[in-house]
Amino acid sequence: MSGHEIVRAPELAPPMGFAHAVVAAPGRAVFLGGQTGAGSTLAEQFDAAASNVVAALRAAGCGADDLVSLQIFVTDVAEYRAARDELGPIWRKHFGRRYPAMGLFGVTALFEPEAKVELMAVAGRPGG
């Protein structure tokens, strides 16, 4: 047994072939599975995906302030750049004014064909 704790966020769809979050043993690192969200625009999908990240963090005993890394995968980097004014308030709603180490990656496709954005995160669980 690895000692890693697999965490399921009860308000998210049941994970199939991935985990919502994993708390690594013996430390307190929490690795979140990729999160997408419904919506027709990149901003709407980012809002839903960010909400899912926060739900997975909460289920793992963390909050947005515990994020140490966030990877943003988008199918259209130019669309992401064009949406930055919309994304700022969405970011602050979910994560406040703090930014973890981040990367933006343009990809040709995501698992869900209609997905425009997917977020993957790492957090440090407080305590212990």
Residue frames as qw, qx, qy, qz and C-alpha x, y, z in Angstrom:
[[0.000, 0.889, 0.458, 0.000, 0.00, 0.00, 0.00],
 [0.446, 0.491, -0.008, 0.748, 1.43, 3.37, -1.01],
 [0.296, -0.465, -0.475, 0.685, -0.16, 5.35, 1.81],
 [0.040, -0.086, -0.255, -0.962, -1.50, 7.93, -0.64],
 [0.256, 0.439, 0.680, -0.529, -5.00, 9.12, 0.19],
 [0.038, 0.302, 0.655, 0.691, -7.43, 9.17, -2.75],
 [0.135, 0.367, 0.458, -0.798, -10.05, 11.87, -2.16],
 [0.069, 0.474, 0.735, 0.479, -13.50, 12.07, -3.77],
 [0.141, 0.053, 0.177, -0.973, -15.35, 15.38, -3.65],
 [0.261, 0.378, 0.863, -0.212, -18.99, 14.43, -2.98],
 [0.358, 0.710, 0.249, -0.552, -20.42, 17.37, -4.95],
 [0.216, 0.553, -0.591, -0.545, -18.51, 16.42, -8.13],
 [0.880, 0.217, -0.253, -0.338, -19.36, 13.67, -10.59],
 [0.870, -0.351, 0.337, 0.080, -17.94, 10.29, -9.52],
 [0.068, 0.717, -0.609, -0.333, -14.41, 9.93, -10.88],
 [0.946, 0.189, 0.262, -0.029, -13.91, 7.21, -13.45],
 [0.817, 0.353, 0.033, 0.454, -10.30, 6.57, -14.39],
 [0.273, 0.529, -0.244, 0.765, -8.96, 9.55, -12.39],
 [0.413, -0.494, -0.604, 0.469, -9.06, 11.01, -8.88],
 [0.048, -0.949, -0.223, -0.218, -10.49, 14.36, -7.81],
 [0.074, -0.854, 0.434, -0.276, -7.50, 14.76, -5.49],
 [0.890, -0.050, -0.381, 0.245, -4.66, 12.70, -4.04],
 [0.361, -0.870, 0.301, -0.149, -2.92, 13.53, -0.77],
 [0.696, 0.438, -0.538, 0.186, 0.63, 12.22, -1.15],
 [0.809, -0.584, 0.046, 0.048, 2.23, 10.24, 1.67],
 [0.441, -0.480, -0.625, 0.430, 4.14, 10.84, 3.84],
 [0.143, -0.032, -0.057, 0.988, 3.99, 14.59, 3.19],
 [0.233, 0.580, 0.555, -0.549, 1.00, 16.85, 2.82],
 [0.085, 0.248, -0.495, -0.828, 1.05, 17.47, -0.93],
 [0.554, 0.453, 0.609, -0.343, -2.36, 17.28, -2.63],
 [0.075, -0.163, 0.664, 0.726, -2.48, 16.59, -6.38],
 [0.552, 0.432, 0.388, -0.598, -5.79, 17.38, -8.08],
 [0.507, 0.279, 0.732, 0.359, -7.05, 15.64, -11.19],
 [0.062, 0.076, 0.372, 0.923, -7.88, 17.78, -14.21],
 [0.194, 0.568, 0.646, -0.471, -11.13, 19.71, -13.92],
 [0.045, 0.235, 0.518, 0.821, -13.28, 20.94, -16.78],
 [0.200, 0.416, 0.569, -0.681, -16.64, 22.63, -16.67],
 [0.337, 0.603, 0.691, 0.212, -19.78, 23.16, -18.71],
 [0.062, 0.782, 0.093, -0.613, -20.51, 26.30, -20.68],
 [0.697, 0.646, 0.268, 0.158, -20.35, 27.63, -24.19],
 [0.260, 0.899, -0.251, 0.248, -17.58, 30.20, -23.66],
 [0.623, 0.240, -0.555, 0.496, -14.08, 29.79, -22.31],
 [0.129, -0.396, 0.411, -0.811, -14.94, 32.11, -19.40],
 [0.798, -0.258, 0.004, -0.545, -18.03, 30.06, -18.46],
 [0.921, 0.053, -0.377, 0.083, -16.01, 26.84, -18.62],
 [0.380, 0.371, -0.528, 0.663, -13.17, 28.38, -16.58],
 [0.441, -0.417, 0.260, -0.751, -15.69, 29.48, -13.93],
 [0.928, -0.169, -0.084, -0.322, -17.11, 25.96, -13.64],
 [0.816, 0.218, -0.433, 0.314, -13.67, 24.29, -13.71],
 [0.126, 0.456, -0.483, 0.737, -12.37, 26.66, -11.01],
 [0.674, -0.367, 0.167, -0.619, -15.41, 25.84, -8.88],
 [0.969, -0.004, -0.242, -0.056, -14.59, 22.15, -9.32],
 [0.542, 0.380, -0.510, 0.549, -10.97, 22.75, -8.28],
 [0.241, -0.452, 0.406, -0.756, -12.16, 24.49, -5.09],
 [0.874, -0.222, -0.004, -0.433, -14.56, 21.60, -4.37],
 [0.895, 0.142, -0.373, 0.201, -11.76, 19.04, -4.78],
 [0.256, 0.461, -0.493, 0.692, -9.47, 21.17, -2.58],
 [0.535, -0.419, 0.254, -0.689, -12.14, 21.38, 0.12],
 [0.959, -0.097, -0.160, -0.214, -12.68, 17.61, 0.01],
 [0.786, 0.216, -0.397, 0.422, -8.93, 17.15, 0.55],
 [0.570, -0.660, -0.292, 0.394, -8.90, 19.46, 3.58],
 [0.422, -0.078, 0.152, 0.890, -7.54, 22.47, 1.69],
 [0.225, 0.846, 0.333, -0.350, -8.65, 25.86, 0.50],
 [0.575, 0.786, 0.070, 0.215, -7.71, 28.12, -2.38],
 [0.137, -0.914, 0.374, -0.082, -4.89, 29.66, -0.29],
 [0.737, -0.374, 0.555, 0.096, -3.26, 26.23, -0.18],
 [0.807, 0.577, 0.098, 0.085, -2.70, 26.09, -3.95],
 [0.478, -0.610, 0.389, 0.498, 0.99, 25.92, -4.85],
 [0.129, -0.221, 0.697, 0.669, 0.70, 25.18, -8.57],
 [0.605, 0.527, 0.440, -0.403, -1.95, 25.46, -11.28],
 [0.228, -0.111, 0.715, 0.652, -1.68, 24.29, -14.86],
 [0.518, 0.553, 0.257, -0.600, -4.19, 25.72, -17.33],
 [0.344, 0.024, 0.800, 0.491, -4.72, 23.72, -20.52],
 [0.439, 0.603, 0.198, -0.637, -6.64, 25.49, -23.31],
 [0.681, 0.337, 0.591, 0.273, -7.54, 24.47, -26.84],
 [0.375, 0.748, 0.233, 0.495, -7.14, 28.06, -28.11],
 [0.503, -0.297, -0.246, 0.774, -4.49, 30.33, -26.53],
 [0.045, 0.232, 0.220, 0.946, -5.72, 33.36, -28.50],
 [0.468, -0.588, -0.499, -0.432, -9.25, 32.82, -27.13],
 [0.638, -0.499, -0.419, 0.411, -7.80, 32.67, -23.59],
 [0.347, -0.066, -0.036, 0.935, -5.90, 35.93, -24.14],
 [0.166, -0.387, -0.379, -0.824, -9.06, 37.58, -25.49],
 [0.592, -0.584, -0.505, -0.230, -11.02, 36.44, -22.39],
 [0.487, 0.031, -0.524, 0.698, -8.56, 37.79, -19.79],
 [0.197, -0.283, 0.148, -0.927, -10.81, 40.70, -18.79],
 [0.771, -0.293, -0.261, -0.502, -13.64, 38.23, -18.08],
 [0.806, -0.038, -0.553, 0.206, -11.32, 35.76, -16.35],
 [0.189, 0.362, -0.480, 0.776, -9.96, 38.19, -13.73],
 [0.531, -0.324, 0.234, -0.747, -13.20, 38.51, -11.72],
 [0.926, -0.066, -0.297, -0.222, -13.80, 34.76, -12.08],
 [0.619, 0.239, -0.581, 0.470, -10.31, 34.06, -10.71],
 [0.059, -0.341, 0.461, -0.817, -10.87, 36.37, -7.73],
 [0.750, -0.263, -0.061, -0.604, -14.27, 34.76, -7.00],
 [0.960, -0.074, -0.268, -0.037, -12.69, 31.33, -6.60],
 [0.815, 0.037, -0.261, 0.516, -9.06, 31.97, -5.64],
 [0.350, -0.846, -0.120, 0.384, -8.89, 35.53, -4.28],
 [0.286, 0.933, -0.214, -0.037, -5.98, 37.76, -5.21],
 [0.488, -0.564, 0.651, 0.141, -3.28, 35.14, -4.61],
 [0.771, 0.514, -0.294, -0.236, -1.61, 33.35, -7.50],
 [0.838, -0.324, 0.409, 0.162, 0.26, 30.04, -7.26],
 [0.185, -0.398, 0.701, 0.561, 3.02, 28.97, -9.64],
 [0.680, 0.505, 0.379, -0.372, 1.16, 28.68, -12.94],
 [0.199, -0.224, 0.708, 0.639, 1.54, 27.60, -16.53],
 [0.647, 0.502, 0.170, -0.547, -0.72, 27.99, -19.57],
 [0.336, -0.192, 0.840, 0.380, -0.53, 25.26, -22.18],
 [0.608, 0.386, -0.190, -0.668, -2.12, 25.24, -25.63],
 [0.422, -0.067, 0.903, 0.043, -3.30, 21.74, -26.54],
 [0.196, 0.011, -0.681, -0.705, -5.03, 20.37, -29.61],
 [0.629, -0.363, -0.479, -0.493, -7.87, 18.74, -27.67],
 [0.307, -0.334, 0.678, -0.579, -9.08, 17.76, -24.22],
 [0.121, 0.078, 0.988, -0.062, -10.79, 14.54, -23.17],
 [0.325, 0.640, 0.600, -0.352, -14.26, 16.10, -23.31],
 [0.473, 0.377, 0.491, 0.627, -14.69, 17.14, -26.97],
 [0.009, 0.871, 0.324, 0.368, -16.53, 20.38, -26.11],
 [0.578, -0.701, -0.108, 0.404, -14.04, 21.41, -23.41],
 [0.389, 0.849, -0.080, 0.349, -12.04, 24.58, -24.03],
 [0.011, -0.692, 0.534, -0.485, -10.16, 24.62, -20.71],
 [0.867, -0.303, -0.392, 0.054, -8.95, 22.13, -18.10],
 [0.157, -0.806, 0.406, -0.402, -7.31, 23.00, -14.77],
 [0.861, -0.118, -0.439, 0.229, -4.85, 20.81, -12.87],
 [0.192, -0.837, 0.251, -0.446, -3.57, 21.86, -9.47],
 [0.670, -0.043, -0.604, 0.430, -1.24, 20.97, -6.61],
 [0.367, -0.795, 0.038, -0.481, -1.82, 22.17, -3.06],
 [0.336, 0.218, -0.756, 0.517, -0.11, 21.82, 0.29],
 [0.574, -0.603, -0.501, -0.237, -2.55, 20.60, 2.95],
 [0.128, -0.699, 0.375, -0.594, -2.16, 22.57, 6.17],
 [0.772, -0.477, 0.291, -0.302, -1.20, 20.90, 9.41],
 [0.980, -0.044, 0.158, 0.108, 0.78, 17.75, 10.09]]
